[in-house]
Each structure stands twice: as structure tokens, then as C-alpha cells.
């Protein structure tokens, strides 16, 4: 599942007429970078939630055929926040563990690992697996700790990347259409010792402001020899 329902307030005025996931960096929209990387990893069945200007997202991505995958959509009105959005999409996500990724991040994380972690999660009894990264300068206080492969609440040495794998049962008690944040749900599961994690040290960026988007755009254009039009 790719999360694409946010309003993108910090990105204004860029998001006044364009949904944040369709903002471009390096000649491609942020969400397309994820879709193409998933397709390369053999992940071919995606669910995308949307709310603000969601029709633009569906028009741009269609049914996924252009990427060699299948895309289904979960529309929200109002925006249901992360846990609420996932719960609303459960009928499309199935009964097995699934990955959820924020569409407004950029990373070179190898998505081929996601099915492996999902299979391991299904056999472990854990309810979630989180990918954590070093605390960026704009989020110095972090979110969680990581001790021997287990996510911890009592330290915040790392930041949640926006990449996680979850058991469907984690969201089963959230009624569809309910606004519900993810963090309290995760902290409860972490306290129960049911959340594993990993520390990813590769390229990762929360593309949360016009300045970060511009920086990423310049980096990607340089790496891929893409010129400005």
C-alpha cells in the first residue's frame, strides 16, 4: 500500500493544485519512483489511498498497466490518517501481512526484501516490522529505538522511515471510515514486544518541504542526467 492521501500543507503553494505524491523530482513524480522500484522488485499488486485531489492521482497512474502492475484505489473523505486509511483499505489488502510506504519519501531501499520480511512476520507472531533510519536534522529527537532487532519505546535514537510491514489484524478493530493515527497503535504493540525492526543506512529523505524537493530534484537530475524542461 502506498499512502497518498495527505494534503501536503508544508508543500504549499506547490500542492495548491497538485497532490503531493505527483510532485516531480528528477523528471518523475514521487509516487512513480516507488511504483517503478516495486515493479522491479516483483511487487505487482498495489493499493493507493487518496483524498485531496485524488482524481489527479488516478488519472496519472490509471490501473497500473503502464508500469506492468495492478493498482487499486481506496478513496477517503475526510482524510483518515495513517491507521484509519489502512483500516479503510483492508478489504483490498487481503489476509496476509502487507507493506505500507509513505509516497512522500524518497529512498533507495531495496523493495525486494519486503516479501521476505512479510513472510517472516507471518511466521513470527509479531504484528509489525519497521524500517528505521538515522534521525535527520529536521527531526533530531527521533521516534523509536532499536535493540537487538526489536523496536523500543524508551529511546528515540532513530526515525521511522515511513516503510513498514503489518499484520492485517493490527487494524481489524478500527471501524472503516474512522480517523486514527498510526503512532499510538505502534507504541502499544512495541510495549507488548511485538514489533521487529531494522536500521537502514542508505539514501532516504522525507520530501516534506519545497526546499527538500528542490534539493532532491537537483540530485536526481545530476545522477540520471536529466535536464530541466
N, C-alpha and C positions, 0 to 999 in steps of 0.2 A: 504494500500500500504506500502510495506517495501522498503526503499531506500537502494540500494546495488550497486550503480554504481561508487563509488569513487575509486580513485587509491590507497589511503592509504599511501601517501608519508611518513608520520611521523612514520609509522609502519615498514618501510624498515629496515633490509632486509627480515623481515618475509613475506612481501607482494610481494616480487620479483617473486614468483612462485605460490602464493596462494592469491585469492581475500580476502580482509579484512573480509567480513562477514563470511567466512568459517574458520577463525582463531578460535582455540578452547580455551575454559575456562571451567574448571570443567567437562571435558570429552565430551563436546558438542560444536558445533560451535556457534558463537554469534547469528547468524540468527536463528538457531534452537531453542534456548531459547525463542525467540519471537514467533516463529511459534507454539511451544507447548503450550505456555501460551495463545495464541489466540484461539487455538483449545479448550482448557479447558474452555475458556470464551464463546464458542459457535460462534466464528467468523471463518467462514469456507470458505470464498471466498477471496483469496489474489492475489494481483498483485505485482510482484517484478521487479524493473528495474535493469538493469546491463549494464556494458560496459567492463571494464578491466577484462579479464579472465572470462567473463560471462558464457562461456560454462561449466566451472567447477561448477558454481552455479546451472545451470540447471541439470547437471549430478548428483549432490549431492542431490538435492531436488525433481527432477522429477516433476510430475504433482500434487504432494501433497498427493497422495493416502496413502503413508506410515504414514502420520500424520492424516489421516481422513479428509482432507480438499481438496480444489481445488486451484492450483496455476497456474497463467498465467504470462507470462513474457513480459516485454517491453524493447527491446534492444535499446541501444544508441551508436552512433558512429558519432561524438565525444560525450564525457560526456556533458550533457546539464545543469548541476547544478540542484538545487532542484526544483525551479518553472518550469524550462524548462522540467525537467524529468516528473513532474506531468502532465504538459500540454500535453506532448507526449503520456502519458498513459491514457488520458481522455476517449478515446473510450472503454477502458476496465473497467473503473471505474464507469460508469453509470451516472445517472442524480441526484442521491440523495447525501447528504453530506457523506463524507468518511474520515476515519482516515489515517494519514500518520505517519510512525515511522521510525526513523533512525535505521538501522540494527547494527550500531557500538556503541550502548549504551547498558548498562545492567541496568535493573530496576526490582523492584517487584511491579510496578504499576498494579492495577487490571484492566485488559483489558475488563472485563465485563461491565465497565462503558462506554466504547466507544460508543456502540449503543445507550445508553440513551442520551449521550451528542450530538450524531449525530441527533437524533430525536428532541432534544431541539433546536439545531442550525437551523434545517429546519423550525421550527415554530417561531423563534425569529427575523429573518431578519438580523442577524449577518452573516458575511462571514467566520469567523474563531473562533475557540476555542483553546487556547494554554495551555499546561501543563508547568508550570514554577517550577524551583527548586532553592534551595539556591545556591548562587554563589560559585563554587568550588575554591580551592586555585589556580588552574591553569587558572581560568577565573574570577579574582576578580572584574573586572569592570562591569560584568553582561551584560544583554541585554535590559530588559524591567522592568517596574514597574507594580504593581497590586493594583488597588484602587477600593474597593467595587465590586470585581468581574470583573472589566474591565481592560484590559491591557493598560498601559500608556507608551508613548514615552519619557516623560520628566524626567524619573528617571530610574535607572538601578540597582535596588536592588535585582533583580532575574535574573536567566539564563533560556533561552529557553531549554527545555529538549530534543527536537527533537521528541516530541509527539504532534501532532496537529490534529484537525478536520476541514475540509474545505468544503465550498460550491464549486461545480464544476465551477460556474460562475466566481469565483475568477481568474481562469486560462484560461477562454474562449478566451481572446484576445491575448494570446501568441500563435503564429503560431507553429504548430508541427515541431520539429527539431530545434527550436530556443534555444540558450543558455540564461538562465535567472535565476538569483539568487532569493531566496525567501524573504530575509530581506527587500529590498525596497518595495516590494509588501505588506508585512505585515505592515510596518510603515505607508504606505498610508492609509490602512484600519483602523489602530489604530487611526490615526489622524481624521478619519471620525466617530470614535466611534463605529466601527462595529466588534470589537474583544473582546470576553469574555475570561476569564482565570481562572486558579486555581493554588494554591500553593501546590505542592506535597512535602511532607516532609519525604517520605520513602527512601528506598535504590535506588540510582541512580548513574551511573558512565558513563562518556564519555570515552570509551575504545580507547583512541587516540594514545597511545604510547606503546611500548613493556613493559615498566615498569608497566603501569597500567594494561595491560593484564596479566602479571605475578602475580600481586597482586590479581586481580580478580580470576585467576585460583586457587591460593592457598586458597583463602577464600571459593570458591565454593567446592573445593575438601574436605576441612575441614567440611563444612556444610553437604555435601552429602556423606561423607565417600568414596570418590573416590580416588583411589591410582594412582600414576603415572605409566605409562607403560614403 
